[in-house]
Amino acid sequence: MYDRNQATDLRPFHPHAPFRLVAVQVVCLCAGGLIALGALLSSILNLTSRGATAEWVGITWNPLMAAVGCGASLAFCIGRPTKGQILASRFLACSAAVPAFVDLVLRFRGAGFHVALTAANELPIHAGGMPPVAGVSFVLLASLLCIIRIDKGVLSYAADCIVFALALLVLSLIFGWYFAVTRVFGTTPVDRAPAAVLWILALLLVVAFSLRAQYGAFHVFVDHGLGSRIARMLTPIVLILPLLRETARARVIRLHLVQEGAEAAILSSITAVVALALVLAISRHIRRMEEEIQGLTLRDELTGLYNLRGFRLLAEQALRLARRSQMPFSVLFVDVDGLKQINDSLGHAAGSALLVETAELLTASFRESDVVARLGGDEFAVAGQFSRAGIETAAQRLEDQASATRLAAAGGKRLSLSVGFATNGEHRRQSLQDLLDAADADMYDSKGRKKLQVG
């Protein structure tokens, strides 16, 4: 008998996903370490004697010590750290906060930190220094690392809020650096962090974000499934789109490409069109994924026919349509004879070939509008708009075609099917389950008659 409560586990399994996440974290930490090492070597070798070079790689002791401390703290958090590693990570995070906090205090008191790897005080752009926003970012990052693995309570919400604040500060630093270097607005701020500090901060933030996402509100970014894929796809677009818009607006204004005041209308319309295209792309992607998911959950993997779930869904719709149209509706129940014996004697590969052959025979024997399904094991069903005479003729034709089919996988044995059917009564409304049960019972009567004839 078929299983009425058949269930399907739809949870995805991606055994390589944790490894990929750790690999990304390690790559980011290594990249940040190489940038810090390059800045250190350039300072030692006196390659930052000119302001233009120092603007890119010059770095003072404070951001360097804060970056190294935060990077070492993150390194202890990757993977499955022990309690000792977690304590070491928190100690390093607290140590990393000290130079950043000291630099902030000295800045706000008007005193500069003159012990530097580069001669930052001699450069008009203050290369290698750490502006207040960068100092606050390092302090927040160090604070986050102390509570990054907490997944419950107030501290968990605090960690998520710190991630939001860090993202805001680091983006403001990167966008400000970009606007300054490209001179989009025609002026260059005097006090800004060098590129080395910015990229180290950005890489450390990526690692911290990916670690925190395993415990907090950002789990969707590192999870599996459609929502996570969309989140990862949209994030770069959402981050870059405002930057491009402001760049285009500044260029249009400076070059006087349009009349004054018209740039707002033009850029607003462009933004609307880009957003519409984005919505369209997302909708098409979701639709494609829905079709794939529907195919996976409603189809039998071996035969490609509908499974029990798909049969119930589509046959119910076909039955309702037949009732509205006042058309007859029938269900055909098919059982493959001798499948167990073939499995035992010739192996499961031969049994699977027998099921596939039966599925192909059913598909070729019925219309595309009919619902053909494998209910499970050796049982199949067909539902469609058939009268009593029509389904009886179809059942007889199917048995004749089966007896004329020889199975190569079964040593040339003829295909044998036991068939039963039931038709929706004119004066009694029968449910799909009633029809399926009646067809199942009729099939067992047919199988019993066959055994009597053989006996």
Secondary structure, DSSP 8 states (H G I E B T S, - for coil): ---TT---------TTHHHHHHHHHHHHHHHHHHHHHHHHHHHHTTTT-SHHHHHHH-B-HHHHHHHHHHHHHHHHHSSS--HHHHHHHHHHHHHHHHHHHHHHHHHHTT------SS-GGGSTT-TB---HHHHHHHHHHHHHHHSTT--SHHHHHHHHHHHHHHHHHHHHHHHHHHHHHHTTTS---SS---HHHHHHHHHHHHHHHHHHTTTSTTGGGTS-SHHHHHHHHHHHHHHHHHHHHHHHHHHHHHHT-S-TTHHHHHHHHHHHHHHHHHHHHHHHHHHHHHHHHHHHHHB-TTT-SB-HHHHHHHHHHHHHHHHHHT---EEEEEEETTHHHHHHHH-HHHHHHHHHHHHHHHHHHS-TTSEEEEEETTEEEEEES--HHHHHHHHHHHHHHHHT-EEGGGTTEE--EEEEEEE--SSS---HHHHHHHHHHHHHHHHHHHHHHH-
